[in-house]
Each structure stands twice: as C-alpha cells, then as structure tokens.
C-alpha cells in the first residue's frame, strides 16, 4: 500500500510538505510513511493522507457466496457499472441475464470456449 501512496503523491504533484499541510498529518509522519519507515501506520493517518490525494480507503465486504474477497477485476467492474447511466445499466443487466441463460442452457464454461481465430 505504501508504494501505491508514493505513486499517488507523485501523480498529484504535491510535495511532502504540501501533503502534510493538506492532510493535517505532521510532516515527519508523512516522511516516515512515504519512506516505508512506518510499517504499520494508523488507519486515521492513511485515511487523511489518501483523502488529501483525492482517494479514500475502502473496506470491502466479503462475497457471501463463497466467503472470499472480491477480486480487483470484480471491483473494477462494479465501479464501471456504477458509472453507467440508468438506461445503460438496464441494458447491461438484460445482456448479462441473456448470457447466463445461454450459459446454463448450452453448458458453456470458460474452459471449453473455442479459440478465437
């Protein structure tokens, strides 16, 4: 996670001092966080720094169906889905339901997908 915060800081163009001022986190703490010296930062510190970088810390629920966390791809798809308009979501829902019906009826599985030429 520290590497990601370092990249976000670089992307933002903020200096450590500006990040400290914007987040309310002491400059020494920001330096320790970014250098990796702080290996177990407080949740409040991470949240303040990420907020200053226009990001948020997200605690994700477990997927109830198999008691596993959702994959990064699944979260990206959910995020993209939420950005669709209502009518686009309805269209997507219809297509997904049609595909699920086809999959069930035909016995389609990702393992027996014919190769694309």
C-alpha positions as CSV (number, residue, x, y, z in Angstrom):
1,X,0.0,0.0,0.0
2,X,2.9,2.4,0.7
3,X,4.1,2.0,-2.9
4,X,0.6,3.0,-4.1
5,X,0.6,6.1,-1.9
6,X,4.0,7.0,-3.1
7,X,2.8,6.8,-6.7
8,X,-0.4,8.8,-5.9
9,X,1.8,11.5,-4.3
10,X,4.0,11.7,-7.4
11,X,0.9,11.8,-9.6
12,X,-0.6,14.6,-7.6
13,X,2.5,16.8,-7.9
14,X,2.3,17.6,-4.2
15,X,5.5,17.9,-2.1
16,X,5.6,16.1,1.2
17,X,5.2,19.5,3.0
18,X,2.1,20.2,0.9
19,X,0.7,16.8,1.5
20,X,1.3,17.3,5.2
21,X,-0.5,20.6,5.2
22,X,-3.4,19.4,3.2
23,X,-3.8,16.2,5.2
24,X,-3.2,17.6,8.7
25,X,-0.6,14.8,9.2
26,X,2.7,16.0,10.7
27,X,5.5,16.3,8.1
28,X,7.8,13.9,10.0
29,X,4.9,11.3,9.9
30,X,4.4,11.9,6.1
31,X,8.1,11.3,5.5
32,X,8.2,8.2,7.6
33,X,5.1,6.9,5.8
34,X,6.4,7.6,2.3
35,X,9.9,6.2,3.1
36,X,8.4,2.9,4.5
37,X,9.9,3.6,7.9
38,X,6.4,3.4,9.3
39,X,5.4,-0.2,8.6
40,X,2.1,-0.2,10.4
41,X,0.5,3.2,10.0
42,X,-2.6,4.2,11.9
43,X,-5.8,3.9,9.9
44,X,-6.5,7.6,10.6
45,X,-3.2,8.6,9.1
46,X,-3.7,6.5,5.9
47,X,-7.2,7.9,5.6
48,X,-6.0,11.5,6.0
49,X,-3.2,11.2,3.5
50,X,-5.3,9.4,0.9
51,X,-8.1,12.0,1.3
52,X,-5.6,14.7,0.7
53,X,-4.6,12.9,-2.5
54,X,-8.4,12.7,-3.5
55,X,-8.6,9.0,-2.7
56,X,-10.3,7.0,0.0
57,X,-9.5,4.0,2.0
58,X,-12.1,1.3,1.2
59,X,-13.0,-1.6,3.4
60,X,-14.5,-4.3,1.2
61,X,-17.2,-6.8,2.3
62,X,-16.7,-10.5,1.8
63,X,-18.6,-12.1,-1.1
64,X,-21.3,-14.1,0.7
65,X,-21.4,-16.8,-1.9
66,X,-18.0,-18.4,-1.2
67,X,-16.7,-16.3,1.7
68,X,-13.8,-14.9,-0.4
69,X,-13.0,-11.3,-1.1
70,X,-13.9,-9.9,-4.5
71,X,-11.0,-9.8,-6.9
72,X,-9.6,-6.5,-8.1
73,X,-11.2,-7.1,-11.5
74,X,-14.6,-7.6,-9.9
75,X,-14.3,-4.3,-8.0
76,X,-13.2,-2.5,-11.2
77,X,-16.3,-3.9,-13.0
78,X,-18.5,-2.8,-10.2
79,X,-17.0,0.6,-10.2
80,X,-17.5,0.9,-14.0
81,X,-21.1,-0.4,-13.7
82,X,-21.9,2.3,-11.2
83,X,-20.7,4.9,-13.7
84,X,-23.2,3.8,-16.3
85,X,-26.4,5.7,-16.7
86,X,-29.6,4.0,-15.5
87,X,-30.6,3.0,-19.1
88,X,-27.1,1.6,-19.8
89,X,-27.3,-0.4,-16.5
90,X,-30.7,-1.8,-17.6
91,X,-29.3,-2.8,-21.0
92,X,-26.2,-4.4,-19.3
93,X,-28.5,-6.3,-16.9
94,X,-30.5,-7.7,-19.8
95,X,-27.4,-8.8,-21.7
96,X,-26.0,-10.4,-18.6
97,X,-29.2,-12.3,-17.9
98,X,-29.3,-13.5,-21.5
99,X,-25.8,-14.7,-21.3
100,X,-26.4,-16.5,-18.0
101,X,-29.5,-18.2,-19.6
102,X,-27.4,-19.2,-22.6
103,X,-24.6,-20.5,-20.4
104,X,-27.0,-22.6,-18.4
105,X,-28.8,-24.0,-21.5
106,X,-25.7,-24.7,-23.5
107,X,-23.3,-26.0,-20.8
108,X,-20.9,-23.2,-21.7
109,X,-17.9,-22.8,-19.4
110,X,-14.8,-20.6,-19.8
111,X,-12.7,-23.8,-20.0
112,X,-14.5,-25.1,-23.2
113,X,-14.5,-21.7,-25.0
114,X,-13.5,-22.3,-28.6
115,X,-10.3,-20.3,-29.6
116,X,-10.7,-17.1,-31.5
117,X,-9.2,-17.0,-35.0
